[in-house]
């Protein structure tokens, strides 16, 4: 057992030397609550200067700037086009409503501005394809905002799967949920159809999908049979039931290239503590990823590998990895490095395109009430 544990010990990276004399000029498009995390992480980068803020609501960007002490040299703009047309920015964070992710990102890329795009990537597969095409033609960097990728425990899961310890993966169960957790502490943009487009499916479902798809190398999705519901959001006892227009629960059965079956479920609200742990089943072993009570892309406890050693059925518990850095900070820092150094995007759109294709397929299948094929055009 010691040899198994040794194989998955934490790998420490060398301290990176950076040129701090050249500052990356960054703009923030959309100054809602997620923009706070972006700004705070950018402020920890000595080689970044936040130079522009844009928001559709008059005065909101100015108030945001004052609240988070962004700086005295920041310029304010009424929308994404005005900010990008100013020519001030080398890169932008797109922190707008889901429904406007695509248009803001495409416009930035078309003008050679690199983009850190908050999750979910967008609402539909067509939008995701358009984003990827704009990226391909731009020469700019596009990274998607999946900070759980930087969690050492998520990296550990991928190392376990990629090591071959589990053999060939053939079945995956994944998802997450909150007993009560519809996100409306800062307004209703997350639950209105015209701004959000999708609900729990895109908000936290994209994290669940990325956890497992990234670990197995992001195979292409082929078909999906999906289901969505809105029983909790539409319940008359819920204070925002009159404007609730998205899903608060989704489930799906997805076939992936390579004969892998993906069993998925996600919830903002349910009469249960969890819809189940994440499980990857392989021909030589399986691994269990414990769920959490209020799932948001994190690991709920030590991973457990179920396998055989010398003919004995064994469970190997892999201790949790300690994180001394914030995953959101690592997301921002890795994006800044990629832009400044001309490197590969930390979370490439070519992978999240498949993630979005599954989300789109679930929504289409649920609307049609039958299984649908997933057809992703060449970019």
KAMOWO-V970034 format. One record per pair of residues at least 4 apart in sequence whose ideal C-beta (glycine too) atoms are under 7 Angstrom apart, sorted by the first residue. I is the first residue (numbers start at 1). J is the second residue. If there is no record, write none. Layout:
((I	J) (I	J))
//
This chain:
((1	5) (1	316) (2	6) (3	7) (4	316) (5	318) (7	163) (8	156) (8	159) (8	160) (8	318) (10	152) (10	321) (18	47) (20	46) (20	47) (22	47) (22	340) (23	47) (23	48) (23	49) (24	47) (24	48) (24	90) (24	91) (24	336) (24	339) (24	340) (25	49) (25	51) (25	88) (25	89) (25	90) (26	42) (26	48) (26	49) (26	50) (26	51) (26	89) (26	91) (26	92) (26	93) (27	51) (27	52) (27	53) (27	54) (27	83) (27	88) (27	89) (27	92) (28	35) (28	38) (28	39) (28	50) (28	53) (28	92) (28	93) (28	95) (29	54) (29	80) (29	83) (29	92) (29	93) (29	94) (29	95) (29	96) (29	104) (30	35) (30	55) (30	94) (30	95) (30	96) (31	35) (31	53) (31	55) (31	60) (31	61) (31	64) (32	95) (32	186) (33	186) (34	38) (34	95) (34	118) (35	39) (35	64) (35	95) (36	40) (36	68) (37	41) (37	328) (38	42) (38	93) (38	95) (38	332) (39	43) (39	50) (39	68) (39	70) (41	328) (41	329) (41	332) (42	48) (42	50) (42	332) (44	329) (45	332) (45	333) (45	336) (48	336) (50	70) (50	71) (50	74) (51	73) (51	74) (51	75) (51	88) (51	89) (52	74) (52	75) (52	77) (52	83) (52	86) (52	88) (52	89) (53	61) (53	64) (53	65) (53	70) (53	74) (53	76) (54	61) (54	77) (54	78) (54	79) (54	80) (54	82) (54	83) (55	60) (55	61) (56	78) (56	79) (59	63) (60	64) (61	65) (61	76) (62	66) (62	76) (63	67) (64	68) (65	70) (65	74) (70	74) (75	86) (75	88) (77	82) (77	83) (77	86) (78	82) (80	84) (80	104) (80	107) (81	85) (81	107) (82	86) (83	89) (84	89) (84	107) (84	108) (84	111) (84	113) (89	113) (90	113) (90	114) (90	339) (91	113) (91	114) (91	115) (91	116) (91	339) (92	108) (92	113) (92	115) (93	116) (94	101) (94	104) (94	105) (94	115) (94	117) (94	118) (95	118) (96	100) (96	101) (96	104) (97	189) (97	195) (97	196) (98	120) (98	122) (98	123) (98	196) (98	197) (98	198) (98	202) (99	123) (99	194) (99	195) (99	196) (99	197) (100	104) (101	105) (101	117) (101	121) (101	122) (102	106) (102	122) (102	127) (102	130) (102	131) (103	107) (104	108) (105	109) (105	115) (105	117) (105	131) (106	110) (106	130) (106	131) (106	134) (107	111) (108	113) (108	115) (109	113) (109	115) (109	134) (109	135) (109	138) (109	140) (109	142) (110	134) (110	138) (112	138) (112	139) (112	140) (113	140) (114	140) (114	141) (114	142) (114	339) (115	140) (115	142) (116	143) (116	145) (116	335) (117	121) (117	142) (117	144) (117	145) (118	145) (119	144) (119	145) (119	146) (119	206) (120	198) (120	202) (120	203) (120	206) (120	356) (120	359) (121	128) (121	131) (121	144) (121	352) (121	356) (122	127) (122	128) (122	131) (122	356) (123	127) (123	197) (123	198) (124	360) (125	129) (125	356) (125	357) (125	360) (126	130) (127	131) (128	132) (128	353) (128	356) (129	133) (129	377) (129	379) (130	134) (131	135) (131	349) (132	136) (132	349) (132	350) (132	353) (132	379) (133	137) (133	379) (134	138) (135	142) (135	349) (136	379) (141	338) (141	339) (141	345) (142	345) (142	349) (143	335) (143	338) (143	345) (143	346) (143	347) (144	347) (144	349) (144	352) (145	331) (146	207) (146	210) (146	347) (147	327) (147	328) (147	331) (148	154) (148	207) (148	211) (148	297) (148	298) (148	327) (149	154) (149	214) (149	347) (150	327) (150	330) (150	331) (151	155) (151	298) (151	299) (151	323) (151	327) (152	156) (152	321) (152	323) (153	157) (153	299) (153	320) (153	321) (154	158) (154	211) (154	299) (155	159) (156	160) (156	303) (156	318) (156	321) (157	161) (157	215) (157	287) (157	289) (157	303) (158	162) (158	214) (158	215) (159	163) (160	165) (160	166) (160	287) (160	303) (160	305) (161	166) (161	169) (161	215) (161	216) (161	280) (165	284) (165	285) (165	305) (166	280) (166	282) (166	284) (166	285) (166	286) (166	287) (167	282) (167	283) (167	284) (167	285) (168	282) (168	283) (169	216) (169	260) (169	280) (169	281) (169	282) (170	259) (170	260) (170	261) (170	281) (170	282) (170	283) (171	261) (171	281) (172	212) (172	260) (172	261) (172	262) (172	263) (172	279) (172	280) (173	263) (173	276) (173	278) (173	279) (174	208) (174	211) (174	212) (174	264) (174	278) (175	208) (175	264) (175	265) (175	266) (175	275) (175	276) (176	204) (176	208) (176	266) (176	291) (176	295) (177	266) (177	267) (177	270) (177	274) (177	275) (177	295) (178	267) (178	268) (178	269) (178	294) (178	295) (179	270) (179	272) (179	273) (180	269) (181	268) (181	269) (181	294) (182	191) (182	232) (182	233) (182	248) (182	268) (182	269) (183	190) (183	203) (184	188) (184	190) (184	191) (184	240) (188	192) (188	240) (188	243) (189	195) (189	196) (190	196) (190	203) (191	196) (191	199) (191	233) (191	240) (191	243) (191	244) (191	245) (191	246) (192	196) (192	243) (192	245) (193	197) (193	245) (193	246) (196	246) (198	202) (198	246) (198	247) (198	359) (198	363) (199	203) (199	246) (199	247) (199	248) (199	268) (200	204) (200	205) (200	247) (200	248) (200	249) (200	250) (200	266) (200	267) (200	268) (201	205) (201	228) (201	247) (201	250) (201	266) (201	359) (201	362) (201	363) (202	206) (202	359) (204	208) (204	266) (204	295) (204	296) (204	297) (205	209) (205	250) (205	266) (205	359) (206	210) (206	355) (206	359) (207	211) (207	297) (208	264) (208	266) (209	213) (209	264) (209	355) (209	358) (210	214) (210	355) (211	215) (211	278) (212	216) (212	278) (212	280) (213	218) (213	354) (213	355) (214	218) (214	351) (215	280) (216	260) (218	351) (218	354) (219	256) (219	257) (219	258) (219	260) (220	256) (220	257) (220	354) (220	376) (221	254) (221	256) (221	354) (221	357) (221	358) (221	361) (221	374) (222	255) (222	256) (222	257) (222	374) (223	255) (223	371) (223	372) (223	373) (223	374) (224	252) (224	254) (224	358) (224	361) (224	362) (224	365) (224	371) (224	372) (224	374) (225	252) (225	253) (225	365) (225	371) (226	250) (226	252) (226	361) (226	362) (226	363) (226	365) (226	366) (227	250) (227	251) (227	252) (227	366) (228	247) (228	249) (228	250) (228	362) (228	363) (228	366) (229	247) (229	249) (230	234) (230	244) (230	247) (230	248) (231	235) (232	238) (232	248) (232	269) (233	238) (233	241) (233	244) (233	248) (234	241) (234	244) (235	241) (236	241) (240	244) (248	267) (248	268) (248	269) (249	267) (249	270) (250	266) (250	362) (251	264) (251	265) (252	264) (252	362) (253	263) (254	262) (254	264) (254	358) (255	261) (256	260) (256	262) (265	275) (267	275) (270	275) (273	293) (274	291) (276	291) (277	288) (277	289) (277	290) (277	291) (278	289) (279	286) (279	288) (280	286) (280	287) (281	286) (282	286) (284	307) (285	305) (285	306) (285	307) (286	306) (287	303) (287	304) (287	305) (288	303) (288	304) (289	299) (289	303) (290	299) (290	300) (290	301) (291	295) (291	300) (292	298) (292	300) (301	320) (302	317) (302	318) (302	319) (302	320) (303	318) (304	315) (304	317) (305	316) (305	318) (306	315) (307	314) (307	316) (308	312) (308	313) (308	314) (309	314) (325	329) (325	330) (326	330) (327	331) (328	332) (329	333) (330	334) (331	335) (332	336) (333	337) (334	338) (334	346) (335	339) (335	346) (336	340) (337	341) (337	343) (338	343) (338	344) (338	345) (338	346) (344	348) (347	352) (349	353) (351	355) (352	356) (353	357) (353	376) (354	358) (355	359) (356	360) (357	361) (357	374) (357	376) (358	362) (359	363) (360	364) (361	365) (361	372) (361	374) (362	366) (363	367) (364	368) (364	372) (365	370) (365	371) (365	372) (368	372))
//
